[in-house]
Amino acid sequence: RSRDRSRAPLINSYRAADDRIFWLICLEGDRHWPKVLAAIDRPELADDPRYVDAVARMNHAADLIVELDAAFATRPLAHWAERFDENDVWWAPVQSIFEVIADPQAQRGFVEMTPRDGDEPFRAVATPVDFDGHEVRPGPVPALGEHTAEVVAELRRLD
């Protein structure tokens, strides 16, 4: 489903007034809903029968996404970041590759890969995700354009 038709409006991406995109990650809808309302200064939505509980919000998700889109479009991401943090709303920014590289959390997760037999050194990002005890070993980073022909061919097959 597209983000505007998601059945989980509290686990969705939104755009702030400065065109920065972020994710709400409110995994426990009924627990997180009051916190989101406090962050956006819309306490009256708690009494709206369409949004009274997680099931109602799911059944009226498209309407709620419109409400949240309108609210988040009024202020830049820095404002929402502050409001979310003040109200314990779980969220994450969508970052450009340059922001990821500069992010201190990502920097701690970079793995310097040792070159083999004269290969150029490269860096890969290690994941913080735990796959049930399986060790994740980042592989080589593809060269610029290395898979372009394959991707274009696959897209043409799907078209």
N, CA, C and O atoms as a GROMACS GRO file, in nm:
protein
  636
    1ARG      N    1   0.084  -0.119   0.000
    1ARG     CA    2   0.000   0.000   0.000
    1ARG      C    3   0.088   0.124   0.000
    1ARG      O    4   0.198   0.123   0.053
    2SER      N    5   0.038   0.228  -0.059
    2SER     CA    6   0.108   0.356  -0.052
    2SER      C    7   0.095   0.411   0.089
    2SER      O    8   0.007   0.369   0.164
    3ARG      N    9   0.180   0.504   0.125
    3ARG     CA   10   0.179   0.557   0.262
    3ARG      C   11   0.046   0.622   0.297
    3ARG      O   12   0.006   0.620   0.414
    4ASP      N   13  -0.023   0.680   0.200
    4ASP     CA   14  -0.151   0.744   0.230
    4ASP      C   15  -0.266   0.645   0.243
    4ASP      O   16  -0.376   0.683   0.282
    5ARG      N   17  -0.241   0.518   0.212
    5ARG     CA   18  -0.342   0.413   0.227
    5ARG      C   19  -0.300   0.309   0.331
    5ARG      O   20  -0.363   0.203   0.343
    6SER      N   21  -0.196   0.339   0.405
    6SER     CA   22  -0.149   0.247   0.508
    6SER      C   23  -0.259   0.223   0.611
    6SER      O   24  -0.338   0.313   0.641
    7ARG      N   25  -0.264   0.102   0.665
    7ARG     CA   26  -0.362   0.070   0.769
    7ARG      C   27  -0.304   0.104   0.908
    7ARG      O   28  -0.372   0.087   1.010
    8ALA      N   29  -0.180   0.150   0.912
    8ALA     CA   30  -0.114   0.181   1.039
    8ALA      C   31  -0.060   0.323   1.035
    8ALA      O   32   0.060   0.342   1.014
    9PRO      N   33  -0.145   0.423   1.054
    9PRO     CA   34  -0.099   0.562   1.044
    9PRO      C   35   0.004   0.603   1.147
    9PRO      O   36   0.072   0.704   1.129
   10LEU      N   37   0.017   0.528   1.256
   10LEU     CA   38   0.118   0.563   1.356
   10LEU      C   39   0.250   0.493   1.331
   10LEU      O   40   0.346   0.511   1.406
   11ILE      N   41   0.255   0.414   1.225
   11ILE     CA   42   0.380   0.354   1.178
   11ILE      C   43   0.387   0.389   1.029
   11ILE      O   44   0.357   0.307   0.943
   12ASN      N   45   0.426   0.512   1.003
   12ASN     CA   46   0.417   0.565   0.867
   12ASN      C   47   0.515   0.681   0.853
   12ASN      O   48   0.565   0.735   0.952
   13SER      N   49   0.541   0.718   0.729
   13SER     CA   50   0.629   0.831   0.703
   13SER      C   51   0.546   0.958   0.680
   13SER      O   52   0.435   0.953   0.629
   14TYR      N   53   0.605   1.070   0.720
   14TYR     CA   54   0.539   1.201   0.706
   14TYR      C   55   0.642   1.305   0.665
   14TYR      O   56   0.762   1.287   0.684
   15ARG      N   57   0.592   1.415   0.608
   15ARG     CA   58   0.677   1.523   0.561
   15ARG      C   59   0.651   1.648   0.645
   15ARG      O   60   0.537   1.690   0.662
   16ALA      N   61   0.759   1.706   0.695
   16ALA     CA   62   0.750   1.830   0.773
   16ALA      C   63   0.747   1.949   0.677
   16ALA      O   64   0.764   1.933   0.556
   17ALA      N   65   0.726   2.068   0.731
   17ALA     CA   66   0.714   2.189   0.650
   17ALA      C   67   0.840   2.220   0.570
   17ALA      O   68   0.833   2.285   0.466
   18ASP      N   69   0.956   2.173   0.617
   18ASP     CA   70   1.082   2.198   0.545
   18ASP      C   71   1.117   2.085   0.448
   18ASP      O   72   1.232   2.072   0.405
   19ASP      N   73   1.017   2.003   0.414
   19ASP     CA   74   1.030   1.891   0.320
   19ASP      C   75   1.116   1.777   0.374
   19ASP      O   76   1.147   1.684   0.299
   20ARG      N   77   1.153   1.781   0.500
   20ARG     CA   78   1.224   1.668   0.562
   20ARG      C   79   1.121   1.560   0.593
   20ARG      O   80   1.010   1.590   0.636
   21ILE      N   81   1.159   1.437   0.571
   21ILE     CA   82   1.070   1.324   0.592
   21ILE      C   83   1.114   1.249   0.718
   21ILE      O   84   1.233   1.238   0.746
   22PHE      N   85   1.017   1.197   0.791
   22PHE     CA   86   1.046   1.121   0.911
   22PHE      C   87   0.943   1.008   0.924
   22PHE      O   88   0.838   1.009   0.860
   23TRP      N   89   0.976   0.913   1.006
   23TRP     CA   90   0.887   0.801   1.037
   23TRP      C   91   0.834   0.816   1.178
   23TRP      O   92   0.909   0.846   1.270
   24LEU      N   93   0.705   0.794   1.193
   24LEU     CA   94   0.650   0.767   1.325
   24LEU      C   95   0.666   0.617   1.345
   24LEU      O   96   0.638   0.539   1.254
   25ILE      N   97   0.710   0.576   1.462
   25ILE     CA   98   0.732   0.434   1.490
   25ILE      C   99   0.657   0.400   1.619
   25ILE      O  100   0.715   0.349   1.714
   26CYS      N  101   0.530   0.429   1.620
   26CYS     CA  102   0.447   0.409   1.738
   26CYS      C  103   0.386   0.269   1.732
   26CYS      O  104   0.272   0.250   1.690
   27LEU      N  105   0.465   0.172   1.774
   27LEU     CA  106   0.430   0.032   1.759
   27LEU      C  107   0.311  -0.011   1.845
   27LEU      O  108   0.239  -0.104   1.810
   28GLU      N  109   0.290   0.055   1.956
   28GLU     CA  110   0.178   0.025   2.045
   28GLU      C  111   0.079   0.139   2.034
   28GLU      O  112   0.084   0.236   2.111
   29GLY      N  113  -0.012   0.126   1.938
   29GLY     CA  114  -0.101   0.236   1.902
   29GLY      C  115  -0.174   0.301   2.018
   29GLY      O  116  -0.172   0.424   2.031
   30ASP      N  117  -0.240   0.221   2.102
   30ASP     CA  118  -0.317   0.282   2.211
   30ASP      C  119  -0.227   0.346   2.316
   30ASP      O  120  -0.266   0.446   2.378
   31ARG      N  121  -0.110   0.293   2.337
   31ARG     CA  122  -0.014   0.351   2.432
   31ARG      C  123   0.046   0.480   2.377
   31ARG      O  124   0.063   0.577   2.450
   32HIS      N  125   0.077   0.482   2.247
   32HIS     CA  126   0.147   0.596   2.188
   32HIS      C  127   0.054   0.708   2.139
   32HIS      O  128   0.097   0.822   2.125
   33TRP      N  129  -0.071   0.676   2.113
   33TRP     CA  130  -0.164   0.774   2.057
   33TRP      C  131  -0.173   0.902   2.141
   33TRP      O  132  -0.164   1.011   2.085
   34PRO      N  133  -0.191   0.895   2.273
   34PRO     CA  134  -0.196   1.020   2.350
   34PRO      C  135  -0.068   1.102   2.341
   34PRO      O  136  -0.074   1.225   2.345
   35LYS      N  137   0.045   1.037   2.328
   35LYS     CA  138   0.172   1.107   2.316
   35LYS      C  139   0.181   1.182   2.183
   35LYS      O  140   0.231   1.295   2.178
   36VAL      N  141   0.134   1.119   2.076
   36VAL     CA  142   0.133   1.185   1.945
   36VAL      C  143   0.041   1.307   1.951
   36VAL      O  144   0.076   1.414   1.902
   37LEU      N  145  -0.076   1.290   2.010
   37LEU     CA  146  -0.170   1.403   2.022
   37LEU      C  147  -0.110   1.518   2.100
   37LEU      O  148  -0.128   1.635   2.064
   38ALA      N  149  -0.038   1.487   2.207
   38ALA     CA  150   0.028   1.593   2.284
   38ALA      C  151   0.135   1.662   2.200
   38ALA      O  152   0.148   1.784   2.206
   39ALA      N  153   0.210   1.586   2.124
   39ALA     CA  154   0.317   1.643   2.042
   39ALA      C  155   0.263   1.737   1.936
   39ALA      O  156   0.325   1.839   1.906
   40ILE      N  157   0.148   1.703   1.879
   40ILE     CA  158   0.093   1.787   1.770
   40ILE      C  159  -0.011   1.888   1.822
   40ILE      O  160  -0.072   1.959   1.743
   41ASP      N  161  -0.031   1.893   1.953
   41ASP     CA  162  -0.128   1.984   2.013
   41ASP      C  163  -0.268   1.966   1.956
   41ASP      O  164  -0.336   2.064   1.924
   42ARG      N  165  -0.310   1.841   1.945
   42ARG     CA  166  -0.445   1.812   1.894
   42ARG      C  167  -0.520   1.718   1.989
   42ARG      O  168  -0.562   1.611   1.946
   43PRO      N  169  -0.537   1.755   2.116
   43PRO     CA  170  -0.602   1.665   2.212
   43PRO      C  171  -0.745   1.629   2.174
   43PRO      O  172  -0.795   1.524   2.216
   44GLU      N  173  -0.811   1.714   2.097
   44GLU     CA  174  -0.951   1.687   2.059
   44GLU      C  175  -0.966   1.562   1.974
   44GLU      O  176  -1.074   1.503   1.969
   45LEU      N  177  -0.859   1.520   1.906
   45LEU     CA  178  -0.868   1.398   1.825
   45LEU      C  179  -0.888   1.273   1.910
   45LEU      O  180  -0.935   1.171   1.859
   46ALA      N  181  -0.854   1.280   2.038
   46ALA     CA  182  -0.876   1.165   2.127
   46ALA      C  183  -1.024   1.134   2.141
   46ALA      O  184  -1.062   1.020   2.166
   47ASP      N  185  -1.109   1.237   2.127
   47ASP     CA  186  -1.254   1.218   2.142
   47ASP      C  187  -1.324   1.188   2.010
   47ASP      O  188  -1.444   1.160   2.008
   48ASP      N  189  -1.251   1.195   1.900
   48ASP     CA  190  -1.309   1.165   1.769
   48ASP      C  191  -1.336   1.015   1.761
   48ASP      O  192  -1.243   0.936   1.776
   49PRO      N  193  -1.460   0.973   1.738
   49PRO     CA  194  -1.492   0.830   1.736
   49PRO      C  195  -1.412   0.751   1.631
   49PRO      O  196  -1.394   0.630   1.645
   50ARG      N  197  -1.365   0.819   1.528
   50ARG     CA  198  -1.286   0.749   1.425
   50ARG      C  199  -1.148   0.708   1.477
   50ARG      O  200  -1.084   0.620   1.419
   51TYR      N  201  -1.103   0.771   1.584
   51TYR     CA  202  -0.967   0.749   1.631
   51TYR      C  203  -0.961   0.705   1.778
   51TYR      O  204  -0.854   0.709   1.839
   52VAL      N  205  -1.073   0.663   1.834
   52VAL     CA  206  -1.083   0.635   1.977
   52VAL      C  207  -0.994   0.521   2.025
   52VAL      O  208  -0.953   0.519   2.141
   53ASP      N  209  -0.964   0.425   1.937
   53ASP     CA  210  -0.873   0.315   1.974
   53ASP      C  211  -0.803   0.265   1.848
   53ASP      O  212  -0.829   0.312   1.737
   54ALA      N  213  -0.715   0.168   1.866
   54ALA     CA  214  -0.633   0.119   1.754
   54ALA      C  215  -0.718   0.064   1.640
   54ALA      O  216  -0.686   0.086   1.524
   55VAL      N  217  -0.825  -0.008   1.672
   55VAL     CA  218  -0.911  -0.064   1.567
   55VAL      C  219  -0.980   0.048   1.491
   55VAL      O  220  -0.987   0.044   1.368
   56ALA      N  221  -1.032   0.146   1.561
   56ALA     CA  222  -1.098   0.259   1.495
   56ALA      C  223  -0.998   0.335   1.407
   56ALA      O  224  -1.031   0.375   1.295
   57ARG      N  225  -0.876   0.356   1.459
   57ARG     CA  226  -0.776   0.427   1.379
   57ARG      C  227  -0.739   0.347   1.254
   57ARG      O  228  -0.717   0.405   1.148
   58MET      N  229  -0.732   0.216   1.265
   58MET     CA  230  -0.703   0.133   1.149
   58MET      C  231  -0.819   0.144   1.047
   58MET      O  232  -0.795   0.154   0.927
   59ASN      N  233  -0.942   0.141   1.096
   59ASN     CA  234  -1.057   0.148   1.005
   59ASN      C  235  -1.072   0.285   0.940
   59ASN      O  236  -1.137   0.298   0.836
   60HIS      N  237  -1.014   0.386   1.000
   60HIS     CA  238  -1.021   0.523   0.946
   60HIS      C  239  -0.880   0.578   0.921
   60HIS      O  240  -0.855   0.697   0.937
   61ALA      N  241  -0.791   0.488   0.884
   61ALA     CA  242  -0.650   0.525   0.868
   61ALA      C  243  -0.630   0.636   0.765
   61ALA      O  244  -0.552   0.728   0.790
   62ALA      N  245  -0.697   0.629   0.652
   62ALA     CA  246  -0.678   0.730   0.548
   62ALA      C  247  -0.713   0.869   0.600
   62ALA      O  248  -0.642   0.966   0.573
   63ASP      N  249  -0.822   0.879   0.677
   63ASP     CA  250  -0.861   1.008   0.734
   63ASP      C  251  -0.756   1.058   0.834
   63ASP      O  252  -0.723   1.176   0.837
   64LEU      N  253  -0.704   0.966   0.915
   64LEU     CA  254  -0.605   1.005   1.015
   64LEU      C  255  -0.475   1.049   0.948
   64LEU      O  256  -0.410   1.143   0.994
   65ILE      N  257  -0.436   0.981   0.842
   65ILE     CA  258  -0.315   1.021   0.770
   65ILE      C  259  -0.329   1.162   0.716
   65ILE      O  260  -0.234   1.241   0.720
   66VAL      N  261  -0.447   1.196   0.665
   66VAL     CA  262  -0.472   1.333   0.617
   66VAL      C  263  -0.456   1.432   0.733
   66VAL      O  264  -0.393   1.536   0.717
   67GLU      N  265  -0.514   1.399   0.849
   67GLU     CA  266  -0.501   1.486   0.967
   67GLU      C  267  -0.354   1.505   1.006
   67GLU      O  268  -0.310   1.617   1.031
   68LEU      N  269  -0.280   1.393   1.011
   68LEU     CA  270  -0.140   1.401   1.051
   68LEU      C  271  -0.056   1.474   0.947
   68LEU      O  272   0.033   1.552   0.982
   69ASP      N  273  -0.083   1.448   0.818
   69ASP     CA  274  -0.012   1.521   0.712
   69ASP      C  275  -0.030   1.671   0.730
   69ASP      O  276   0.067   1.747   0.721
   70ALA      N  277  -0.153   1.714   0.755
   70ALA     CA  278  -0.181   1.857   0.772
   70ALA      C  279  -0.107   1.913   0.893
   70ALA      O  280  -0.051   2.022   0.887
   71ALA      N  281  -0.107   1.839   1.002
   71ALA     CA  282  -0.038   1.887   1.123
   71ALA      C  283   0.112   1.899   1.099
   71ALA      O  284   0.172   2.002   1.129
   72PHE      N  285   0.172   1.794   1.044
   72PHE     CA  286   0.318   1.794   1.029
   72PHE      C  287   0.365   1.894   0.923
   72PHE      O  288   0.481   1.936   0.926
   73ALA      N  289   0.279   1.931   0.831
   73ALA     CA  290   0.316   2.027   0.727
   73ALA      C  291   0.326   2.169   0.780
   73ALA      O  292   0.367   2.260   0.707
   74THR      N  293   0.290   2.190   0.906
   74THR     CA  294   0.290   2.327   0.961
   74THR      C  295   0.422   2.371   1.020
   74THR      O  296   0.443   2.491   1.042
   75ARG      N  297   0.514   2.277   1.048
   75ARG     CA  298   0.639   2.311   1.115
   75ARG      C  299   0.754   2.229   1.057
   75ARG      O  300   0.732   2.122   1.001
   76PRO      N  301   0.877   2.280   1.070
   76PRO     CA  302   0.994   2.205   1.020
   76PRO      C  303   1.025   2.084   1.110
   76PRO      O  304   0.976   2.074   1.223
   77LEU      N  305   1.107   1.996   1.059
   77LEU     CA  306   1.141   1.875   1.131
   77LEU      C  307   1.204   1.904   1.267
   77LEU      O  308   1.177   1.833   1.364
   78ALA      N  309   1.286   2.008   1.277
   78ALA     CA  310   1.349   2.040   1.405
   78ALA      C  311   1.243   2.063   1.513
   78ALA      O  312   1.260   2.022   1.628
   79HIS      N  313   1.135   2.128   1.476
   79HIS     CA  314   1.025   2.150   1.571
   79HIS      C  315   0.966   2.016   1.614
   79HIS      O  316   0.947   1.991   1.733
   80TRP      N  317   0.936   1.930   1.515
   80TRP     CA  318   0.874   1.801   1.548
   80TRP      C  319   0.969   1.715   1.628
   80TRP      O  320   0.926   1.644   1.719
   81ALA      N  321   1.097   1.718   1.597
   81ALA     CA  322   1.194   1.640   1.674
   81ALA      C  323   1.188   1.679   1.821
   81ALA      O  324   1.188   1.593   1.909
   82GLU      N  325   1.185   1.808   1.847
   82GLU     CA  326   1.177   1.856   1.984
   82GLU      C  327   1.047   1.813   2.051
   82GLU      O  328   1.046   1.766   2.164
   83ARG      N  329   0.936   1.830   1.979
   83ARG     CA  330   0.804   1.793   2.035
   83ARG      C  331   0.796   1.641   2.059
   83ARG      O  332   0.744   1.597   2.161
   84PHE      N  333   0.847   1.563   1.965
   84PHE     CA  334   0.845   1.417   1.983
   84PHE      C  335   0.928   1.377   2.104
   84PHE      O  336   0.885   1.294   2.185
   85ASP      N  337   1.045   1.434   2.116
   85ASP     CA  338   1.131   1.400   2.228
   85ASP      C  339   1.068   1.442   2.362
   85ASP      O  340   1.076   1.368   2.460
   86GLU      N  341   1.006   1.558   2.365
   86GLU     CA  342   0.939   1.606   2.487
   86GLU      C  343   0.825   1.513   2.528
   86GLU      O  344   0.798   1.498   2.647
   87ASN      N  345   0.759   1.451   2.431
   87ASN     CA  346   0.640   1.372   2.458
   87ASN      C  347   0.662   1.221   2.443
   87ASN      O  348   0.566   1.144   2.440
   88ASP      N  349   0.788   1.180   2.434
   88ASP     CA  350   0.822   1.038   2.424
   88ASP      C  351   0.754   0.969   2.305
   88ASP      O  352   0.703   0.857   2.317
   89VAL      N  353   0.753   1.038   2.192
   89VAL     CA  354   0.700   0.979   2.068
   89VAL      C  355   0.815   0.911   1.997
   89VAL      O  356   0.921   0.971   1.977
   90TRP      N  357   0.796   0.787   1.959
   90TRP     CA  358   0.899   0.713   1.887
   90TRP      C  359   0.898   0.755   1.742
   90TRP      O  360   0.794   0.750   1.675
   91TRP      N  361   1.014   0.796   1.693
   91TRP     CA  362   1.025   0.846   1.556
   91TRP      C  363   1.168   0.833   1.509
   91TRP      O  364   1.259   0.806   1.588
   92ALA      N  365   1.188   0.853   1.378
   92ALA     CA  366   1.323   0.852   1.321
   92ALA      C  367   1.322   0.936   1.194
   92ALA      O  368   1.226   0.931   1.116
   93PRO      N  369   1.429   1.012   1.172
   93PRO     CA  370   1.437   1.089   1.048
   93PRO      C  371   1.473   0.999   0.932
   93PRO      O  372   1.541   0.898   0.949
   94VAL      N  373   1.428   1.035   0.814
   94VAL     CA  374   1.475   0.970   0.691
   94VAL      C  375   1.595   1.053   0.647
   94VAL      O  376   1.583   1.173   0.623
   95GLN      N  377   1.710   0.990   0.637
   95GLN     CA  378   1.833   1.063   0.611
   95GLN      C  379   1.885   1.038   0.471
   95GLN      O  380   1.867   0.930   0.414
   96SER      N  381   1.950   1.139   0.416
   96SER     CA  382   2.022   1.122   0.289
   96SER      C  383   2.146   1.038   0.317
   96SER      O  384   2.183   1.020   0.433
   97ILE      N  385   2.209   0.988   0.215
   97ILE     CA  386   2.330   0.910   0.235
   97ILE      C  387   2.438   0.993   0.304
   97ILE      O  388   2.515   0.940   0.384
   98PHE      N  389   2.444   1.122   0.275
   98PHE     CA  390   2.543   1.209   0.338
   98PHE      C  391   2.514   1.226   0.487
   98PHE      O  392   2.606   1.231   0.568
   99GLU      N  393   2.385   1.236   0.522
   99GLU     CA  394   2.349   1.246   0.664
   99GLU      C  395   2.379   1.116   0.738
   99GLU      O  396   2.421   1.118   0.853
  100VAL      N  397   2.357   1.004   0.671
  100VAL     CA  398   2.388   0.874   0.733
  100VAL      C  399   2.537   0.864   0.761
  100VAL      O  400   2.578   0.823   0.869
  101ILE      N  401   2.617   0.902   0.664
  101ILE     CA  402   2.762   0.893   0.681
  101ILE      C  403   2.809   0.982   0.796
  101ILE      O  404   2.900   0.945   0.869
  102ALA      N  405   2.747   1.098   0.812
  102ALA     CA  406   2.786   1.192   0.918
  102ALA      C  407   2.724   1.157   1.053
  102ALA      O  408   2.766   1.212   1.156
  103ASP      N  409   2.627   1.068   1.056
  103ASP     CA  410   2.556   1.034   1.179
  103ASP      C  411   2.648   0.956   1.274
  103ASP      O  412   2.703   0.853   1.235
  104PRO      N  413   2.664   1.004   1.398
  104PRO     CA  414   2.753   0.934   1.492
  104PRO      C  415   2.714   0.788   1.515
  104PRO      O  416   2.801   0.703   1.534
  105GLN      N  417   2.584   0.758   1.513
  105GLN     CA  418   2.542   0.618   1.532
  105GLN      C  419   2.589   0.532   1.417
  105GLN      O  420   2.636   0.420   1.437
  106ALA      N  421   2.576   0.584   1.296
  106ALA     CA  422   2.621   0.507   1.180
  106ALA      C  423   2.773   0.494   1.179
  106ALA      O  424   2.827   0.391   1.141
  107GLN      N  425   2.841   0.599   1.221
  107GLN     CA  426   2.987   0.593   1.223
  107GLN      C  427   3.036   0.482   1.314
  107GLN      O  428   3.137   0.418   1.285
  108ARG      N  429   2.968   0.459   1.424
  108ARG     CA  430   3.006   0.350   1.512
  108ARG      C  431   2.978   0.215   1.447
  108ARG      O  432   3.036   0.114   1.487
  109GLY      N  433   2.889   0.212   1.347
  109GLY     CA  434   2.854   0.086   1.283
  109GLY      C  435   2.929   0.059   1.155
  109GLY      O  436   2.912  -0.047   1.095
  110PHE      N  437   3.015   0.154   1.112
  110PHE     CA  438   3.093   0.130   0.990
  110PHE      C  439   3.197   0.023   1.015
  110PHE      O  440   3.255   0.014   1.123
  111VAL      N  441   3.218  -0.057   0.915
  111VAL     CA  442   3.318  -0.164   0.923
  111VAL      C  443   3.420  -0.138   0.813
  111VAL      O  444   3.384  -0.131   0.695
  112GLU      N  445   3.544  -0.126   0.850
  112GLU     CA  446   3.651  -0.110   0.751
  112GLU      C  447   3.686  -0.250   0.702
  112GLU      O  448   3.726  -0.336   0.780
  113MET      N  449   3.672  -0.270   0.573
  113MET     CA  450   3.698  -0.402   0.515
  113MET      C  451   3.841  -0.407   0.463
  113MET      O  452   3.887  -0.314   0.398
  114THR      N  453   3.909  -0.515   0.491
  114THR     CA  454   4.047  -0.532   0.448
  114THR      C  455   4.050  -0.574   0.301
  114THR      O  456   3.979  -0.668   0.263
  115PRO      N  457   4.129  -0.506   0.219
  115PRO     CA  458   4.135  -0.544   0.077
  115PRO      C  459   4.198  -0.682   0.059
  115PRO      O  460   4.282  -0.724   0.138
  116ARG      N  461   4.156  -0.750  -0.047
  116ARG     CA  462   4.212  -0.881  -0.081
  116ARG      C  463   4.302  -0.865  -0.202
  116ARG      O  464   4.262  -0.805  -0.302
  117ASP      N  465   4.417  -0.916  -0.197
  117ASP     CA  466   4.507  -0.925  -0.313
  117ASP      C  467   4.508  -0.798  -0.398
  117ASP      O  468   4.486  -0.804  -0.519
  118GLY      N  469   4.535  -0.686  -0.335
  118GLY     CA  470   4.550  -0.563  -0.411
  118GLY      C  471   4.419  -0.491  -0.441
  118GLY      O  472   4.421  -0.386  -0.504
  119ASP      N  473   4.303  -0.545  -0.396
  119ASP     CA  474   4.176  -0.474  -0.416
  119ASP      C  475   4.179  -0.343  -0.339
  119ASP      O  476   4.251  -0.329  -0.240
  120GLU      N  477   4.100  -0.249  -0.385
  120GLU     CA  478   4.088  -0.121  -0.315
  120GLU      C  479   4.014  -0.144  -0.183
  120GLU      O  480   3.921  -0.224  -0.178
  121PRO      N  481   4.053  -0.074  -0.076
  121PRO     CA  482   3.977  -0.086   0.049
  121PRO      C  483   3.839  -0.024   0.032
  121PRO      O  484   3.820   0.066  -0.050
  122PHE      N  485   3.744  -0.072   0.108
  122PHE     CA  486   3.609  -0.018   0.103
  122PHE      C  487   3.550  -0.023   0.242
  122PHE      O  488   3.603  -0.088   0.332
  123ARG      N  489   3.438   0.048   0.258
  123ARG     CA  490   3.369   0.049   0.386
  123ARG      C  491   3.227   0.001   0.363
  123ARG      O  492   3.167   0.029   0.259
  124ALA      N  493   3.174  -0.069   0.458
  124ALA     CA  494   3.036  -0.115   0.453
  124ALA      C  495   2.970  -0.083   0.586
  124ALA      O  496   3.038  -0.069   0.688
  125VAL      N  497   2.840  -0.073   0.586
  125VAL     CA  498   2.766  -0.043   0.708
  125VAL      C  499   2.722  -0.174   0.770
  125VAL      O  500   2.657  -0.257   0.706
  126ALA      N  501   2.757  -0.192   0.895
  126ALA     CA  502   2.708  -0.307   0.969
  126ALA      C  503   2.568  -0.273   1.020
  126ALA      O  504   2.539  -0.157   1.050
  127THR      N  505   2.484  -0.371   1.031
  127THR     CA  506   2.348  -0.348   1.077
  127THR      C  507   2.336  -0.369   1.227
  127THR      O  508   2.399  -0.459   1.282
  128PRO      N  509   2.256  -0.287   1.294
  128PRO     CA  510   2.232  -0.310   1.437
  128PRO      C  511   2.124  -0.415   1.459
  128PRO      O  512   2.093  -0.450   1.574
  129VAL      N  513   2.065  -0.466   1.352
  129VAL     CA  514   1.956  -0.562   1.362
  129VAL      C  515   2.011  -0.700   1.396
  129VAL      O  516   2.110  -0.745   1.339
  130ASP      N  517   1.946  -0.764   1.490
  130ASP     CA  518   1.986  -0.899   1.531
  130ASP      C  519   1.894  -0.999   1.462
  130ASP      O  520   1.772  -0.996   1.482
  131PHE      N  521   1.950  -1.087   1.383
  131PHE     CA  522   1.872  -1.189   1.314
  131PHE      C  523   1.882  -1.320   1.391
  131PHE      O  524   1.940  -1.417   1.344
  132ASP      N  525   1.823  -1.319   1.512
  132ASP     CA  526   1.814  -1.439   1.594
  132ASP      C  527   1.948  -1.507   1.612
  132ASP      O  528   1.960  -1.629   1.596
  133GLY      N  529   2.049  -1.428   1.645
  133GLY     CA  530   2.178  -1.485   1.676
  133GLY      C  531   2.268  -1.510   1.557
  133GLY      O  532   2.383  -1.550   1.576
  134HIS      N  533   2.222  -1.487   1.436
  134HIS     CA  534   2.306  -1.506   1.318
  134HIS      C  535   2.393  -1.383   1.298
  134HIS      O  536   2.344  -1.270   1.301
  135GLU      N  537   2.518  -1.405   1.278
  135GLU     CA  538   2.611  -1.294   1.259
  135GLU      C  539   2.597  -1.240   1.118
  135GLU      O  540   2.600  -1.316   1.020
  136VAL      N  541   2.582  -1.109   1.107
  136VAL     CA  542   2.572  -1.044   0.977
  136VAL      C  543   2.710  -0.997   0.938
  136VAL      O  544   2.775  -0.924   1.013
  137ARG      N  545   2.756  -1.037   0.822
  137ARG     CA  546   2.888  -0.997   0.773
  137ARG      C  547   2.868  -0.912   0.647
  137ARG      O  548   2.835  -0.965   0.541
  138PRO      N  549   2.887  -0.780   0.659
  138PRO     CA  550   2.869  -0.695   0.543
  138PRO      C  551   2.962  -0.736   0.429
  138PRO      O  552   3.079  -0.768   0.451
  139GLY      N  553   2.909  -0.735   0.311
  139GLY     CA  554   2.989  -0.769   0.194
  139GLY      C  555   3.045  -0.644   0.129
  139GLY      O  556   3.028  -0.534   0.181
  140PRO      N  557   3.110  -0.661   0.015
  140PRO     CA  558   3.169  -0.546  -0.053
  140PRO      C  559   3.062  -0.450  -0.105
  140PRO      O  560   2.954  -0.491  -0.145
  141VAL      N  561   3.095  -0.325  -0.102
  141VAL     CA  562   3.007  -0.222  -0.157
  141VAL      C  563   3.023  -0.221  -0.308
  141VAL      O  564   3.136  -0.215  -0.356
  142PRO      N  565   2.913  -0.228  -0.385
  142PRO     CA  566   2.926  -0.230  -0.531
  142PRO      C  567   2.988  -0.101  -0.583
  142PRO      O  568   2.973   0.006  -0.523
  143ALA      N  569   3.058  -0.111  -0.693
  143ALA     CA  570   3.113   0.006  -0.760
  143ALA      C  571   2.999   0.086  -0.821
  143ALA      O  572   2.893   0.031  -0.852
  144LEU      N  573   3.020   0.216  -0.838
  144LEU     CA  574   2.919   0.302  -0.896
  144LEU      C  575   2.877   0.247  -1.032
  144LEU      O  576   2.961   0.231  -1.122
  145GLY      N  577   2.749   0.218  -1.049
  145GLY     CA  578   2.695   0.169  -1.176
  145GLY      C  579   2.716   0.020  -1.200
  145GLY      O  580   2.678  -0.030  -1.306
  146GLU      N  581   2.774  -0.050  -1.106
  146GLU     CA  582   2.807  -0.191  -1.126
  146GLU      C  583   2.685  -0.276  -1.162
  146GLU      O  584   2.697  -0.369  -1.242
  147HIS      N  585   2.569  -0.246  -1.106
  147HIS     CA  586   2.451  -0.328  -1.129
  147HIS      C  587   2.344  -0.257  -1.213
  147HIS      O  588   2.232  -0.305  -1.223
  148THR      N  589   2.379  -0.143  -1.272
  148THR     CA  590   2.280  -0.065  -1.345
  148THR      C  591   2.215  -0.144  -1.457
  148THR      O  592   2.093  -0.144  -1.469
  149ALA      N  593   2.293  -0.212  -1.539
  149ALA     CA  594   2.238  -0.287  -1.652
  149ALA      C  595   2.141  -0.395  -1.604
  149ALA      O  596   2.035  -0.416  -1.663
  150GLU      N  597   2.178  -0.465  -1.495
  150GLU     CA  598   2.091  -0.569  -1.441
  150GLU      C  599   1.960  -0.511  -1.389
  150GLU      O  600   1.853  -0.567  -1.413
  151VAL      N  601   1.967  -0.398  -1.318
  151VAL     CA  602   1.847  -0.336  -1.263
  151VAL      C  603   1.757  -0.287  -1.376
  151VAL      O  604   1.636  -0.309  -1.372
  152VAL      N  605   1.813  -0.221  -1.475
  152VAL     CA  606   1.733  -0.172  -1.588
  152VAL      C  607   1.668  -0.289  -1.661
  152VAL      O  608   1.550  -0.280  -1.698
  153ALA      N  609   1.741  -0.398  -1.683
  153ALA     CA  610   1.684  -0.515  -1.750
  153ALA      C  611   1.568  -0.572  -1.670
  153ALA      O  612   1.466  -0.611  -1.727
  154GLU      N  613   1.585  -0.579  -1.538
  154GLU     CA  614   1.477  -0.631  -1.452
  154GLU      C  615   1.355  -0.541  -1.457
  154GLU      O  616   1.242  -0.590  -1.462
  155LEU      N  617   1.375  -0.410  -1.455
  155LEU     CA  618   1.262  -0.316  -1.464
  155LEU      C  619   1.190  -0.329  -1.597
  155LEU      O  620   1.068  -0.320  -1.603
  156ARG      N  621   1.264  -0.351  -1.702
  156ARG     CA  622   1.201  -0.368  -1.834
  156ARG      C  623   1.118  -0.497  -1.838
  156ARG      O  624   1.012  -0.501  -1.901
  157ARG      N  625   1.167  -0.601  -1.772
  157ARG     CA  626   1.089  -0.727  -1.767
  157ARG      C  627   0.960  -0.709  -1.690
  157ARG      O  628   0.859  -0.770  -1.723
  158LEU      N  629   0.963  -0.624  -1.588
  158LEU     CA  630   0.842  -0.601  -1.506
  158LEU      C  631   0.743  -0.511  -1.574
  158LEU      O  632   0.625  -0.513  -1.541
  159ASP      N  633   0.788  -0.432  -1.668
  159ASP     CA  634   0.702  -0.332  -1.734
  159ASP      C  635   0.605  -0.393  -1.828
  159ASP      O  636   0.527  -0.322  -1.890
   0.00000   0.00000   0.00000
